[in-house]
Amino acid sequence: AMRRLRHVPIAWPVVPLLLLFFFLALDSMVADSPTMDEQNHLTRGLTFLATGDPHFSLEHPPLINTLSALPVFLLADVHIPLDDPSWGWRDGWYTFADRLLWQSGNDVTLVIFLARLPILFLTMGLALVGARFARELWGNSRQAALFAFAVLLFDPNLLAHGRYTTTDLGGTLFLL
């Protein structure tokens, strides 16, 4: 039976697992309100895309925040209140983020949903990298790769946090 499994393309079990994870995460994203951090990360990315000014990105490099903001910037009719006085404050990003998300007439549900999508794809990429690592670690073992892949995808921590607009998953993926 194991010999026959070697001839099955690895994509056959991987694709259904990815789709299952994607739809589980998507379903939970729709009903989940934004976390406190998400508005700040999203604001950093949106303002960087709109102005090229990284002055709100003091704590995090702009790559993951910008990646999260990209679908919002391209697809949502989002108003970025650059005329708000908090834009000019060096440490005004909490205030500015609050005004951008909640007080500027933006569709918060759509904005947060779109911003979470890139992180969801990064989480799936993290599971693929983990599977590759397990395969190489265990002597090119497909079984080890598939086991690691499934464990990573359905780990409660990744299911819970692998869809939030933060830099955690992106940082983890790019450190591997």
C-alpha positions in Angstrom: 0.0 0.0 0.0 2.9 2.4 0.8 4.4 1.8 -2.7 1.2 2.9 -4.3 1.0 6.0 -2.2 4.4 7.1 -3.6 3.0 7.4 -7.0 0.1 9.6 -6.0 1.0 13.3 -6.7 1.5 15.1 -3.4 -0.8 17.9 -4.6 -3.8 15.5 -4.2 -3.9 15.6 -0.4 -2.3 19.1 -0.2 -4.9 21.0 -2.2 -8.0 19.7 -0.3 -6.2 20.5 3.0 -5.4 24.0 1.8 -9.0 24.5 0.7 -10.4 23.2 3.9 -8.1 25.6 5.9 -8.9 28.5 3.6 -12.7 28.0 4.0 -12.5 27.5 7.8 -10.4 30.7 8.1 -12.6 32.6 5.7 -15.8 31.6 7.6 -14.3 32.7 10.9 -13.0 36.0 9.4 -16.4 37.1 8.3 -17.9 37.0 11.7 -14.9 38.2 13.7 -14.6 41.8 14.7 -11.3 43.6 14.4 -8.7 43.3 17.1 -7.1 46.3 18.6 -3.8 45.7 16.8 -5.3 45.3 13.3 -6.4 48.9 12.9 -2.9 50.0 13.7 -1.2 47.6 11.3 -3.6 48.4 8.6 -3.2 52.1 9.0 0.6 51.8 8.8 0.2 49.9 5.5 -2.4 52.2 4.0 -0.6 55.4 4.8 2.7 54.0 3.5 0.9 53.0 0.2 -0.8 56.4 -0.1 2.1 58.6 0.8 5.3 56.6 1.0 5.8 58.1 4.4 6.8 55.4 7.0 6.5 57.7 10.1 3.8 55.4 11.6 5.9 52.3 11.1 8.2 52.9 14.0 7.8 49.4 15.6 7.5 47.2 12.5 9.0 47.1 9.1 6.5 48.1 6.5 6.4 45.0 4.3 3.7 42.9 6.0 1.6 46.0 6.9 1.8 47.2 3.3 1.0 43.7 1.9 -2.1 43.6 4.2 -3.2 47.1 3.1 -2.7 46.4 -0.6 -6.1 44.8 -1.4 -7.8 47.5 0.7 -5.9 50.2 -1.2 -6.7 48.7 -4.6 -10.3 47.4 -4.1 -12.0 49.3 -1.3 -13.3 52.8 -1.6 -11.3 53.8 1.5 -10.9 57.3 2.8 -7.5 58.0 4.4 -8.0 61.2 6.5 -4.5 62.7 5.8 -6.0 66.1 6.7 -6.7 65.0 10.3 -4.4 66.7 12.8 -3.3 63.3 14.2 -1.5 62.5 10.9 1.1 65.0 11.8 1.7 63.8 15.3 4.8 61.6 15.6 3.1 59.3 18.2 -0.5 59.9 16.9 -0.9 56.6 15.1 -3.4 55.2 17.6 -5.6 58.2 17.2 -5.2 58.3 13.4 -5.9 54.6 13.1 -9.0 55.0 15.1 -10.2 57.8 12.9 -9.3 56.1 9.7 -11.1 52.9 10.5 -14.1 54.0 12.6 -14.7 57.7 11.9 -14.0 58.3 8.2 -17.1 56.6 6.7 -15.1 53.5 5.6 -16.9 50.1 5.3 -15.1 48.5 8.3 -16.3 45.0 7.6 -15.0 45.1 4.0 -11.8 46.8 4.9 -10.9 44.3 7.6 -11.9 41.4 5.5 -9.7 42.5 2.6 -6.8 43.3 4.9 -6.9 39.8 6.4 -6.7 38.0 3.1 -2.9 38.4 2.5 -2.2 37.1 6.0 -4.4 34.1 5.3 -2.3 33.3 2.2 0.9 33.8 4.2 -0.3 31.3 6.7 -0.9 28.8 4.0 2.6 29.5 2.7 4.0 29.0 6.2 2.4 25.5 6.3 3.9 24.7 2.9 7.3 25.8 4.1 6.9 23.7 7.3 6.0 20.7 5.1 9.0 21.2 3.0 11.2 21.5 6.0 9.8 18.3 7.5 10.3 16.4 4.2 13.9 17.4 4.1 14.5 16.7 7.8 13.1 13.2 7.5 14.9 12.0 4.5 12.6 13.2 1.7 9.6 11.6 3.4 6.3 12.6 1.9 4.5 11.2 4.9 6.4 13.5 7.3 5.7 16.4 5.0 2.0 15.7 4.9 1.8 15.2 8.6 3.6 18.4 9.3 1.5 20.2 6.8 -1.8 19.0 8.4 -0.6 19.7 11.9 0.5 23.2 11.0 -2.7 24.1 9.0 -5.0 22.9 11.8 -3.0 24.0 14.8 -5.5 26.0 16.9 -3.0 28.8 17.2 -2.6 29.2 13.5 -6.3 28.8 12.9 -6.9 31.5 15.4 -4.2 34.0 14.6 -3.3 33.1 11.0 -5.9 35.5 9.6 -5.3 38.7 11.6 -3.8 41.8 10.0 -0.7 41.8 12.1 3.0 41.1 11.4 3.2 37.9 13.4 2.6 35.4 10.7 4.6 37.2 8.0 7.5 37.6 10.4 7.4 33.9 11.2 7.2 32.8 7.5 10.1 35.0 6.4 12.3 34.0 9.3 12.1 30.4 8.1 
